[in-house]
Amino acid sequence: MKIVADENILALDGWFGKKVKLQLVPGRDISAQHVSDADALLVRSITRVDEALLKGSSVQFVGTATSGTDHLDLDWLAQQGIAVTDAAGANANAVVEYVLASLAALIKQDDFALWQSRVAVVGVGHVGGALIRRLQSLGIECVACDPLQQTVSNVDYVSLDEALAADVVCLHTPLTRHGEHATWHMLNQQRLARLQPETVLINAGRGEVIDSDALSALLRRVPEQRVILDVWENEPSPALSLLRQVTMGTPHIAGYSVEAKLAASRCVLTSLCQHFDKKLPAMLPPANLPLTVHDERFTAAPRFTGDGPKSDEQLFADIVLEAFSPARVSQRFAELYQPAAAQQGGAQVFDKLRRELAMRREFSASHLHAAAYSPQLAGWLHGAGFVLQA
C-alpha cells in the first residue's frame, strides 16, 4: 500500500513499515507523477485535488487535514468513486484562540473595551459555534448569523445586516459560490459600506467571502477601520496593498496549532484505516513541546503602568498574548512579504511563517495558579481555555 502525503501533516511517522510505503512531499509540489501508483492521498488546503492531479492514478482515498474542502473537486471525486474525508472541526479551538488573541491585541493597542462590546459571529458551524460558546463563557455578549443552521442554543440569531451593526464582526463561513446563501463576496461594496468606523472586522474563515477590492477601497476612505485578516483572496498571493492597509494580517495560520494538527491527523487517519481495513498507527506529538505561559512573568511583574494600575482586562490581554500573538505574526508577515516576494507568488512567505509556528500551543498547554489572580481574571482565564490550578 502506498500513501502520498503532504510533509507538513503531523504525526505520520507511525506509517513507516514493510506493508505501507509513505511518501512525504511538500504540499505545493504534489503532482500527478507522485500519485500515479498511490492508493491514498493526504493533503492540506494548499493542494488542489481534481482530475488534473488524479486522472489515471490508482488513488482510492483522499483525506484533507483541513476543515474546508473547497480545494477538492468533490463532484469529480464522487464520479470516480474515490472516498473523501476531511477534518472538520479539528482546528476550531485554535481558530477561536486566534480570535481571542486578536481581540487581546486590540485591548493592548487601543484599550478596546471587549467586555462592553457586542460580537456577531457570521457562520455558526464548528468554529463559529465554538467561538460563541467561548465568548459566552467570558461573559461577552454575542449574536449569531447563519441562515442554514441554528444549532447553537442560548444565542440570538440575526440577519447579516444586523450582524454588521455589531461592535465586532467575525466571519467563519465556508466558501460557496451558488445558491441563495452563497458566501463568495458576501461582504461586497454595499455591505462593507454599512460597517461603522469603530466596528472591528475579523475574517478567519475564507478569504473570498470579502471582496478585496471593495475592502481596500473602504480602508482608503476610512483608514481607522480596524480589520484583521487571516485569509485572503488569491492565496498565497494576496494584494500587498491590502496587507499594508489592514490592522493585522496573517498568512492563514489561525487554525495552525500542534493540538489542531494532531486532531486533524487523527481524524483523517482514522477514516483512512477504516476504508482500507488497517490498524490505526501511533500518532505521537513532537517531543519537548513547550508550555506557552509561565506564571512567574505575571505574578512577579508590577501590576501598574505609568498611567496607574493595570486592569484585569489589560492583564488578561498580557497573558493571552504571551501564549500567542497574531500581532507578532502580522509584523513578521509584513517584513517578509515585500514587493519582490509578492511578485514571486507569496508561497515561500506563507510556508516560512507556518514553519515558524510549528510549535504553537493552545491555551490549554498553560497551567496557571488561580490564587495569583483576582477572581474575575481567574474566571476569564479559565473561560478562555487556560488551565487554572488551586
C-alpha positions in Angstrom: 0.0 0.0 0.0 1.3 3.4 -0.9 0.3 6.7 0.7 1.4 10.1 -0.7 1.1 12.8 2.0 1.8 16.5 2.5 5.0 16.6 4.5 3.5 19.0 7.0 0.7 16.8 8.2 1.7 16.0 11.7 2.3 12.6 13.3 2.5 10.3 10.2 5.7 8.6 11.4 3.8 5.5 12.5 3.1 4.6 8.9 6.7 3.6 8.2 7.0 -0.1 7.8 7.1 -3.0 5.4 3.4 -3.0 4.5 2.9 0.7 4.0 5.1 2.9 1.8 4.7 6.5 2.9 6.0 9.2 0.5 6.1 12.7 2.1 6.0 15.6 -0.4 5.8 19.4 0.0 2.1 20.2 -0.4 2.6 22.7 -3.2 4.7 20.2 -5.1 2.4 17.2 -5.1 2.0 16.2 -8.8 0.3 13.6 -10.9 3.6 11.7 -11.1 3.7 11.3 -7.3 0.2 9.9 -7.1 0.1 7.7 -10.2 0.7 4.5 -8.3 -0.6 5.6 -4.9 -3.6 4.1 -3.1 -4.3 7.1 -0.9 -3.5 10.9 -0.9 -3.4 13.1 2.2 -3.3 16.8 1.7 -3.9 20.2 3.2 -5.6 23.2 1.7 -2.7 24.2 -0.4 -3.0 21.2 -2.7 -5.7 21.3 -5.4 -7.1 17.8 -5.9 -9.0 17.3 -9.1 -9.0 15.5 -12.4 -5.7 17.1 -13.5 -4.0 15.6 -10.5 -5.6 12.2 -10.2 -6.8 11.1 -13.6 -5.3 7.7 -14.4 -4.0 7.2 -10.9 -4.8 4.4 -8.6 -5.9 6.6 -5.7 -8.9 5.3 -3.9 -9.0 7.6 -0.9 -8.3 11.3 -0.4 -8.1 12.8 3.0 -7.6 16.5 3.8 -6.3 17.5 7.2 -8.4 20.7 7.0 -11.9 21.8 7.9 -12.7 23.2 4.4 -12.9 21.3 1.2 -13.0 24.0 -1.5 -9.6 22.8 -2.7 -11.2 19.4 -3.6 -13.2 18.8 -6.7 -15.9 16.8 -4.8 -18.1 16.2 -7.8 -15.3 14.7 -9.9 -14.0 12.6 -7.0 -17.5 11.3 -6.3 -17.9 10.4 -10.0 -14.7 8.4 -9.8 -15.8 6.5 -6.7 -12.9 8.0 -4.7 -13.6 8.1 -1.0 -13.1 11.6 0.6 -12.8 12.7 4.2 -11.9 15.9 5.9 -11.1 17.1 9.4 -14.0 19.4 10.0 -13.8 20.9 13.5 -10.3 19.7 14.2 -8.9 23.3 14.2 -11.9 25.0 15.7 -10.3 25.6 19.1 -7.1 27.1 17.5 -9.2 29.5 15.4 -11.2 30.6 18.4 -8.0 31.3 20.3 -6.7 33.3 17.3 -9.8 35.5 17.5 -9.4 35.9 21.3 -5.7 36.8 20.8 -6.5 39.3 18.1 -9.0 41.0 20.4 -6.4 40.9 23.2 -4.1 42.8 20.9 -6.7 45.5 20.4 -7.1 45.8 24.1 -3.3 46.4 24.4 -3.1 48.7 21.3 -6.3 50.7 21.5 -7.6 50.0 25.0 -10.5 48.2 23.2 -13.5 47.7 25.6 -14.1 44.0 24.8 -16.4 43.3 27.7 -18.6 46.3 26.7 -18.8 45.1 23.1 -21.3 43.0 21.1 -19.8 40.3 19.0 -21.5 39.0 15.9 -20.4 35.6 14.6 -21.3 35.0 11.0 -21.3 31.3 10.1 -22.1 29.1 13.1 -20.5 25.7 12.2 -17.7 24.0 14.1 -15.7 27.2 14.5 -18.4 29.8 14.8 -20.3 27.7 17.4 -17.1 27.1 19.4 -16.4 30.9 19.3 -19.9 31.8 20.6 -19.6 29.3 23.5 -16.1 30.6 24.4 -17.2 34.3 24.3 -20.3 33.5 26.4 -18.1 31.7 29.0 -16.2 35.0 29.2 -19.4 37.0 29.7 -19.2 38.8 26.4 -22.5 39.5 24.5 -22.9 37.6 21.3 -25.3 37.3 18.4 -25.2 34.8 15.5 -25.9 34.9 11.8 -26.4 31.7 9.9 -29.4 31.2 7.6 -28.6 27.5 7.0 -28.3 26.2 10.5 -29.2 27.4 14.0 -27.8 24.6 16.2 -26.2 26.7 19.0 -28.6 27.4 21.8 -28.8 30.5 24.1 -27.8 33.0 21.4 -30.0 35.3 19.3 -29.8 34.7 15.5 -30.0 37.9 13.4 -29.8 38.9 9.8 -26.5 39.7 8.1 -27.3 43.4 8.1 -28.0 43.3 11.8 -24.8 41.3 12.4 -22.8 44.0 10.6 -24.0 46.6 13.1 -22.2 44.8 16.0 -19.0 46.1 17.6 -17.1 43.1 16.4 -17.9 41.0 13.3 -16.2 37.6 13.0 -16.5 35.7 9.7 -16.4 31.9 9.9 -18.4 30.8 6.9 -17.5 28.2 4.3 -16.9 29.3 0.7 -19.9 28.6 -1.5 -20.5 30.2 -4.9 -24.0 29.1 -5.8 -27.5 29.2 -4.2 -29.5 31.8 -2.3 -26.9 32.0 0.5 -23.7 31.8 -1.4 -20.8 33.3 0.5 -18.5 34.4 -2.3 -18.1 38.1 -2.0 -20.8 38.1 0.7 -19.2 41.3 2.0 -19.3 43.3 -1.1 -19.1 47.1 -1.6 -22.6 47.7 -0.4 -22.4 45.6 2.7 -18.9 46.8 3.7 -20.2 50.4 3.5 -22.7 49.6 6.3 -19.9 49.0 8.8 -19.5 51.7 11.4 -15.9 53.2 11.5 -15.5 51.8 15.0 -16.5 48.2 14.1 -13.8 45.5 14.2 -14.0 43.1 11.2 -12.2 39.7 11.6 -12.0 37.1 8.8 -10.6 33.8 9.8 -12.8 31.8 7.5 -12.3 32.0 3.8 -10.7 35.0 2.0 -13.1 35.1 -0.9 -16.0 35.9 1.4 -14.9 39.5 1.3 -14.5 41.5 -2.0 -10.8 42.5 -1.5 -11.0 45.4 -3.9 -14.1 46.8 -2.1 -12.4 46.3 1.3 -9.2 48.1 0.1 -11.4 51.0 -1.2 -13.2 51.2 2.2 -9.8 51.3 4.0 -8.7 54.2 1.8 -11.8 56.1 2.7 -11.9 55.0 6.4 -8.3 54.2 7.3 -9.2 54.0 11.0 -11.5 50.9 10.3 -10.0 48.0 12.2 -9.7 44.9 10.0 -8.0 41.7 10.9 -7.5 39.2 8.1 -6.0 35.7 8.3 -7.4 34.6 5.0 -7.2 36.3 1.6 -8.4 36.3 -1.9 -5.7 34.8 -4.3 -3.8 33.0 -1.6 -0.8 32.6 -1.3 -0.6 35.9 -3.3 -2.7 38.4 -1.5 -2.7 42.0 -2.6 0.3 43.7 -1.0 -1.5 46.9 -0.8 -4.3 45.3 1.3 -1.8 43.8 3.7 -0.4 47.2 4.3 -3.9 48.7 5.0 -5.3 46.2 7.5 -4.8 46.4 11.2 -3.3 42.9 11.4 -2.7 40.4 8.6 -1.6 36.9 9.0 -0.9 34.1 6.4 -3.8 31.7 7.0 -2.5 30.4 10.4 -5.5 30.9 12.7 -6.0 27.1 12.9 -2.3 26.3 13.0 -1.5 24.7 16.3 0.1 21.5 17.5 -3.2 20.4 19.0 -5.2 21.2 15.9 -2.8 19.4 13.6 -2.8 16.3 15.8 -6.6 16.3 15.9 -6.7 16.6 12.1 -4.2 13.8 11.6 -6.2 11.6 13.9 -9.5 12.3 12.1 -8.1 11.7 8.6 -6.0 8.6 9.5 -9.0 7.0 11.4 -11.1 7.3 8.2 -8.2 6.0 6.1 -7.8 3.0 8.3 -11.5 2.2 8.2 -11.5 2.5 4.5 -8.6 0.1 3.9 -9.3 -2.1 7.0 -5.9 -1.2 8.5 -4.8 -0.8 12.1 -4.6 2.8 13.3 -0.9 3.8 13.7 0.6 5.5 16.7 0.2 9.3 16.5 2.7 10.8 18.8 3.1 14.5 19.3 6.5 16.1 18.8 8.9 15.7 21.7 9.7 18.5 24.1 6.6 20.6 23.4 6.8 23.9 25.3 4.3 25.4 27.7 3.0 28.7 26.4 2.7 30.9 29.6 4.8 31.0 32.7 3.0 32.3 35.8 6.2 33.9 37.1 6.2 36.6 34.5 2.8 37.9 35.6 2.8 37.2 39.3 6.2 38.8 39.8 5.7 41.7 37.5 4.4 45.1 38.8 0.7 45.4 38.1 0.8 49.0 37.1 1.9 51.2 34.2 2.8 54.9 34.1 -0.9 55.6 33.9 -1.8 53.6 37.0 -2.7 50.0 38.0 -3.2 47.5 35.3 -6.9 46.5 34.9 -8.0 42.9 34.8 -8.6 43.5 31.1 -5.0 44.5 30.5 -3.7 41.6 32.5 -5.9 39.2 30.6 -4.6 40.6 27.3 -1.0 40.3 28.5 -1.4 36.6 29.4 -3.3 35.7 26.2 -0.6 37.4 24.0 2.2 35.7 25.9 0.5 32.4 24.8 0.0 33.5 21.2 0.4 36.9 19.5 -1.2 37.3 16.0 0.3 40.9 16.0 3.8 39.4 16.1 3.0 37.1 13.2 1.4 40.1 11.3 4.6 42.2 11.8 6.7 39.3 10.5 4.4 38.8 7.6 4.7 42.5 6.7 8.5 42.3 6.9 8.8 39.2 4.6 6.0 40.0 2.1 7.7 42.8 0.2 7.2 43.6 -3.5 9.8 41.0 -4.6 8.1 38.2 -2.6 4.7 39.3 -3.8 5.8 39.2 -7.4 7.1 35.6 -6.9 3.6 34.5 -5.7 4.0 34.7 -1.9 4.0 30.9 -1.3 7.5 31.0 0.2 6.4 33.6 2.7 3.3 31.7 3.7 5.2 28.4 4.1 8.1 30.0 6.0 5.8 31.6 8.6 3.8 28.4 9.0 7.1 26.6 9.7 8.0 29.2 12.3 4.7 28.5 14.0 5.1 24.7 14.0 5.2 24.5 17.8 2.4 26.9 18.6 0.5 25.6 21.6 -3.1 26.2 22.6 -4.1 27.9 25.8 -4.7 24.5 27.5 -0.9 23.9 27.5 -0.6 26.7 30.1 -1.2 25.8 33.7 -1.7 28.9 35.9 -2.2 29.4 39.6 -5.7 30.7 40.3 -4.7 32.3 43.6 -2.3 34.6 41.8 -5.2 36.5 40.1 -8.4 38.2 41.0 -11.5 36.0 41.0 -12.7 37.9 37.9 -9.4 37.5 36.0 -9.1 33.8 37.0 -12.6 33.3 35.7 -11.8 34.9 32.4 -8.6 32.9 32.0 -10.5 29.7 32.7 -13.2 30.7 30.3 -10.6 31.4 27.6 -9.2 27.9 27.9 -6.2 28.2 30.2 -5.8 25.5 32.9 -6.2 27.1 36.4 -4.8 25.2 39.4 -5.6 25.8 43.0 
